[in-house]
Structures are given as C-alpha cells and as structure tokens.
Amino acid sequence: MLWQPRILFKLNFFFMKNLACLTLSIVTLLFASCSKRPHCCVPPNPEIISAQRNGAYWTLPIIESEISKNKVISLSTVGPQLLYTATDSLAIKLQYTGIGTYTPSDLNIAYTVFSNGSKTTYILDQTYENRIEITDFVPPQNEPETTTDPTAMKATFNLRFTDPQHATTVTFLNGKITALLSN
C-alpha cells in the first residue's frame, strides 16, 4: 500500500502541471488575439438614405459615396448593380463648406423614378423649403492623401420634388443620411 500515495502524488502533479499549461495557453491566446485598433470588431453603420416619402417609410442603400479633393460630396443610391431593379433613386452632389444647412438646387440633386422601362427625373419644388443639414462630419485622422480611411458623414433632409410633366409631387420628410465618403 505504499505505492498509493506515490501514485496519487504523481497524478496530482500531472494534473497541476497540465492545468498551469492550459491556463498559460488560454491567457496567451487571449492577449495575442486582441487587436491594437479599438474599432476592429465594431461593424460600421450601414450606408443608407431613409425618410418618410409621401408618408411611408422609404430607405435605399448608398451605392456610391465620395468626397473629392475640392470637398465635393457625391452620394448616389443607384449604381450599375441596381439600375434594372431599382424603382427610384436619389443622387446628391454638394460643395462641403462645413457642418450646417445647405439649400439644394436641381443642379446638385436628382430624384429619378423608374417605371415600365422608362425613367422620370423630378425637379425640386421651388415653393417648398428644401434643405439638407450636415450634422456630423468626421474626416480621417491622417491627411486624406496618406490614408484610405473614409470620412464619416451624417445628415438630415426635407425635400419636395415635382414631376415636370404631371402634377405629381414626392415629399421626403425627416430624411437621414449615414455615409462613409471615400477619399
């Protein structure tokens, strides 16, 4: 019976040694898997334009979003991949001058409706107070020439368009834009 304590000691030593190795391995893996970038695992907000269009909820993904070196913001909800399936689109082009309210014109905003193989481009209703308000604009930390990080932008809008051939109007209220502008 002298062999029992010796076996128990060896078994206890074996398990403690493996438990220490297992703990050390887990801690090492946890530290090695953590990223130095704090936002590595947080998915970015989806790029969308949404509003109440004639009283009904409306949303479209932003397909193209960029800011030029001259600070011209370009947003479009329809690109080549959606051209034949989209029912409408909104395109905006603004000269960025800072956070604040912008009054768009037909030269820098377009609302288009696609129906039965044809498209109708609406014009802004000049009797309505059309506005786009940029509420958040966060450029990349580094200079745009040295980084590929996008500029984050948020905006709100209220717009009314009319069909130039008919008396049809389309009103967008409480609109929101969330975009990542490529440089």
Long-range contacts (C-beta under 8 A, 24 or more apart in sequence): 44-180, 45-178, 46-178, 47-178, 47-179, 47-180, 48-176, 48-177, 48-178, 49-75, 49-77, 49-90, 49-175, 49-176, 49-177, 50-175, 50-176, 51-157, 51-172, 51-173, 51-174, 51-175, 51-176, 52-172, 52-173, 52-174, 52-175, 53-170, 53-171, 53-172, 54-170, 54-171, 58-172, 60-86, 60-88, 60-89, 60-90, 62-177, 62-179, 65-150, 65-179, 65-180, 65-181, 65-182, 66-181, 66-182, 66-183, 67-96, 67-151, 67-181, 67-182, 67-183, 69-144, 70-95, 71-95, 71-96, 71-97, 72-96, 73-153, 73-181, 75-177, 75-179, 78-112, 86-114, 87-113, 87-114, 87-115, 88-112, 88-113, 88-114, 89-114, 92-132, 92-177, 94-132, 96-134, 96-137, 98-134, 98-137, 99-134, 99-135, 99-136, 99-137, 100-133, 100-134, 101-131, 101-132, 101-133, 102-131, 102-132, 102-133, 102-134, 103-130, 103-131, 104-130, 104-131, 104-132, 104-159, 109-159, 111-159, 111-161, 111-170, 113-170, 120-163, 120-165, 122-161, 122-162, 122-163, 122-164, 122-170, 123-161, 123-162, 123-164, 124-159, 124-160, 124-161, 124-162, 125-160, 125-161, 125-162, 125-169, 128-159, 128-160, 128-171, 129-158, 130-158, 130-159, 130-160, 131-157, 131-158, 131-159, 132-156, 132-157, 132-159, 132-177, 133-157, 140-183, 144-183, 147-183, 148-182, 148-183, 149-183, 150-180, 150-181, 150-182, 150-183, 151-180, 151-181, 151-183, 152-179, 152-180, 152-181, 153-177, 153-178, 153-179, 153-180, 153-181, 154-178, 154-179, 155-179
